[in-house]
Amino acid sequence: MVNRWSGIVGGYCSGSKTPSRVLASLCLSPSSQTLMQVPKRNAIFFVGDRVQETHNAVIKRLSQLENIAAIMVSKLGPHVNVWVVEPSRYRGSFACYDNFLPCMTSLGEPTSYKPQGFPAATACLSLLASCIKEVTRHLTKDARQKKMVNTSESGDDATMMRVGEFPETTLFGFSKGGVVLNQLLSELIVEDPSKETARKPYDGTMLRSQIRTSNSRAGNHEDTADSAAKFPFTENSTGTSCYSEDGSSDCIPESHLIPTSIKGFLGSIDQIHFVDVGLNRQGAYITDPYILDGVAKVAKSRQAGISLTVHGTPRQWNDLNRPWILAEKDKFITGLQAAAKKNGDEKLQVFERLYFPERSISLQMHFEIMEALIVN
């Protein structure tokens, strides 16, 4: 049985002075009780908006980070490192993933998905690296050790992965957390992170047009600051260089816990799960054909391909007050399937799963989907 270290740590994204709360549930090496150097996989789970007091015990339990992490471990296996990520800022109950999105409304809803600067990939890597350092301090204090990560390869770790490799990455976006997955998809299609993109990137025009015509109940304010100004690619929170021209980082710990470059991180993503995502305005799913076609091409170029699953409940897909969620979901799935067929390959696997179809719409089912998830 694999021992684990679990706890809530404060992690920093590159360029941010405000920490994000992250529940880390990490494998320990049986031989040394330090972090397992080469886990099978990293699973990153992005949460949604906070829920106001509902007096519902089920919702309260499934809103707690430690319980979400335990569910992910039970579904993915004991040799997986799980990271449950909250945004660094909430506006009231609204999650604002400032460091992951290039531009958003005052309530944290995206106004475009653009790859320039790789804000989401940069934020993910720097956040995980920061959390690893924090867990290091906890383990060092608890075990009176000088090092957290065992840099000498143990027999236990050697059975998990060959030296020189990095874990694969599974992404989960729950509810509003799906916006981070959309941004990562836009960054995934860039062929060479060191050169940004050789082709004209999708600039979010379609999404902004949709937003202007949306009957949003959340307000109409949009932040228009340029993403490059808000999310510097070459500086960390101390203002020093974090990523070199080839996308590699000197801010990542010397271990095999996480990839050490933007290209490596994006290349490690092989499973993506949209979990009952939805917004109070349009933009819950990417529908731009350029990005969807790019995802299919990336999947075709990889030996193991990419698996993408859209999980949903009637709470989101049958909401008559937000019909755009179902429309965007259908367009997203059919667009990905058409792109995969167009590229003549089966490397992009697209799945759609509906949970609790016979039940009446409720907020509880929106959270219960986490326990019901079918994760292949």
N, C-alpha and C positions, 0 to 999 in steps of 0.2 A: 504494500500500500504506500502511495506517495504522500509524504508529508507536505503541508502547505503553510505558507505565511499569508495571512489575510489582515488587512487593515485599511483605514482611510488615510490617505496622504495628500498633501498639498503640492501639486505639480504646476510648473510654470511653462507656458508656451513661449517660444522665441519672440522677443520684443514686448512681452507683457509683464507688468509689475503686479498683476493681480493673479493669485493662484486659483486653479481649478481643483475642486474636490474630486479625488479619484479613489475608488475602491479597488485595491490591487489584491488579487488572489493568485499567488505565485507558487510554482513548484519548488520544493527544496530538494537538494541532493541528499539521498539517504546516508551517504558516507560521511558528509561533512556538515549537514544542516545549514549550508549556505545555498544561495539561489542556484537552481539547476542551470548550468551554463547553456545548454542547448535543448530547451523545451521543444515539443513537437510543433506548437502553434501559439500565436498570440491572437486572442479574441478581444476586440475592442467594441464596447457597447456604449452608444451615445444615447443619453436619456432625453426626454422631452420636457415640456413645461411642468412646473410644479402644480400639484393639485391641492386646492384649498381643502380645509377640513371637511370630510364627507361623512364622518362617523361610520365609515364602512371598514371593517377589520381587514377584509381581503385587499382592498385598494391600499390601505395603510401598509400592510405587509409587503405587497408587491411594489411599493414605492421606495422601499428601503434598499440602499445600494448593496448591502451585504447579502440580502436575499436574492437579488438579481444575479449577483456573482455566483452564488451557490447553484442557482438554476442553470446557468451557463456551464459550470463545471460538470453538473450531472448529465448534461446533454452532449458535451464535447469530449469528456474524458478527463482523467486525472493528470495527464501529462501536458495540459494546456495552461498557459498563463492568461488570466482574464483581467481585463481593465474596464471598469464601469466608470464612464466619464461624465461629469457634470460640466456645464459651461462655467466660465469664470465670472459671469455676470447674469443676474436675473433682473428684469424690470417688473417688479411685483411678482407675479407667478410665471412671467414669460421668459423662457430660456433665450439667451442671446449669445450665440457662438461667435463672438467678435473676432477671435483669432483664426477661425477656420473659414469664414466667409469673406469674400472681397467687398461686398456691400449689402446692406440690409436696411430694413425699416427700423423705426424706433422700438418696435416690439420684437426685433430679432428675426423677422421673416425675410427671406432672400429677395433681392431685386434683380440679381443676375448670378450666373455661375460662370466664372472665367478662370482659365488655368494660369494666367500670368502671375508669376511670383510663387506659385504652388503654396498658397496659404494653408490649405488643409493638411497636405502632406508634411509641410514644415512644422505646423502646430502639433501634429500627431507625434512626429519623431522627437521634437524637443520636449513635449509633455512627458512622453514615456521615459526619456532619458532623465529628466528631472525627478520623476517618481522613483526610478531605480536608485538614484543617489539618496533619496529620502529613505527608501527601504533599507539601503545599505547602513544608514546611520542607526536605524532601529535594530537591525541584526547585530551590528557592532556593539551597541549598548547592551543588548540582551545577552549576547554570547561572549562579550569582552574580547572580541576579535579585532584585528587591525584591518581586515578586508571583508567586504560583503560578498563580492562575487568571487568564487573560487576559480582563478585563472588557470590552474592546472587541471587538465582534463581527467575526470574520474571515470572509473569503469561504468558507473551508473549512467553518467551523461553520454558516454560514448555509444551506448546502445540506442540512444534516441536519434542522433543525427551525426553525420560525418563532420569532422573538423573543417572549418572554412565555410560552412553553410549557415543560413539563418532560418529561423522559423517562418513558416507561411503565416499569412494573416487572414483572419475572418472578421468581417465588419458587420455590426448590427446597428441599425438606426431605428430607434423606437419613437413613434409619434413624431414630434418635431425634430428629433435627432436625425431623421432621414435627410435633412438638408445638408448635413455633413457628408453623407454618402453621395449625394448629387454632386457636390463640389469635388469630391475625390474622383468621381467618374469623369468630370471635365478635365481633371489633371492627368488621369490615367491614359488618355489618348495621345498625350504629347510624346512624340517619338524620342526626343533627346532633351531631358531637363536642363542640360547645360546651355542649350541654345533656345530655351523657351519653346518655340514651335516654328517649324519651317513653313507651316501653312497658316493662313489667317484663322485665328481662333474664334470660336463662338463668343460673341460679346454680350450675350444676354438680351439682345434686342427683342426676341420673341417673348421672353418672359416678361420684360417690362411692358410690352404691348398688352399682354394678357392682364397684367396687374392694373393697368390704367382702366380697363373695362370691367374689372371685378367689382362686384357689389360687396366689398369688404366691410365687415362689422368691426374691424380692428383699427380703423383710422387710415389716413392716406399719406402720412409723412414718410418720406424716403430720404435716406442718407445718401449724399451724392459724392462723398469724398472718394478720391481715387484709391484703388486697392493697393497700389504700390506705395503710397504714402502711409497707409494704415498698417500694412503688413510688410515691413522691410525683409527682403529675402536674405540679405547678407549680414544682418546684425542680430545678436541675441539681446537679452534683457540688460546686459552690461554695456552694450554698444560695440562689442568686439565681433570680429568675423566669426560666423558660425558655419557657413557653407562655402566651399570652394567652387571654382568654375565647373567642375565635373559633378557638382551636386553632392559631394562627400562632406562629412561634418567632422569638425574637431571637437564638438560638444557632446558626442555620443560616447558612453563608456566603452572601454576596450573589452568587449565580451561578445557572445553570440546570442544575447537575449533579444536584441532588436537589430534590424538592418542599420547600416551606418551612412546611408545616403538616400536622397530623395528617390533616385532611380531604383535603388534596392528596395525601398519601402513599397513603392508603387508596384514593383515587380513581384513582391511577395503576396500581394492581394489575390486570392484565388476563390474566395467565397464571400458573397455579399447578400445580406438579408435586410430587406425593408420590412419592418415590423409595425403594421397598422399605422402607417404614416399618414399625416394629414396636416393641413394648415387652415387658418381662417381666411386665407386668400390663395390665389393660384400660385403654383410653384412647388407643390409637394413632390412631384416627379418631373424628371427631365424628359422633354418630348422633342428636343431638337434633333433632326435626322443626322446632322453632322456628328454630334457626340455619340449617338446610338450606333452609327456605322463605325465610328472609331473604336468603340468598345468591342465590337465584333471582330475588327481587324487585330486588335491587341490579343484577344482570346485565341484567334487563329494562329498567331505567332508563337504561342506558348505550348510547350509540350503537354501540360496538364490542363490547359484551357482555363476558363472561368465559369463558375456556377453562380447564378443570380436568382434569388427567390424573393417573391413578393408575397408576404403574409398579411391577411386582412380579416377584419370582422365587419358585421353589419354596422357597427358603430361609426365606421368611416365610410365604407363603400355604399351604404344605403342611406346616408344622411341627405335628406331632401333639401336642407338649408345650405349644403355645400356640395352641389352636384359636380363641381369641377374635380373633386377628388377621384371619383369613379372614372370620369372622362379622361383625366390625365393618366390614371393607372392603366386603363385599357390602351391608350395611345403609347404609353411607355412599353408595355409588354409586346404589343403587336409590332412596334417599331424595332425592338430588339430582335424579335423572331424574324422579321423581314430582313434585317441587316445580317443576321447569321446565315439565312438562306442565300442571300445575295453573295456572300463571301464563300459560299460553297463548302462550308465546314461545319462540323458539329462541336467545335471546341467551346462555343458559347452555349451553355445550357440555361434555359430560362424556365422557371417554375412559378406557378401561381397557386396559392392555397387559401381557401376560405374556411374560417373557424366559426363554430357556433351559428350555422346558418338558420337553424330553426328557433333560435332564442330571440326574445324581444331585445331591441337595442338598449344598451345600458353602458354606463361608464365602467362598471365592473368588468365586463367582457373585454374592454380595451386593455385592461391590465392582466386579465387571466390568460390572454393569448401567450404571454411569456412562458407560462407553465405548459401550455398546450403545444408550443412550437415543435414542428417536425424538422429536425436539422439533420440532413444527410452528410 
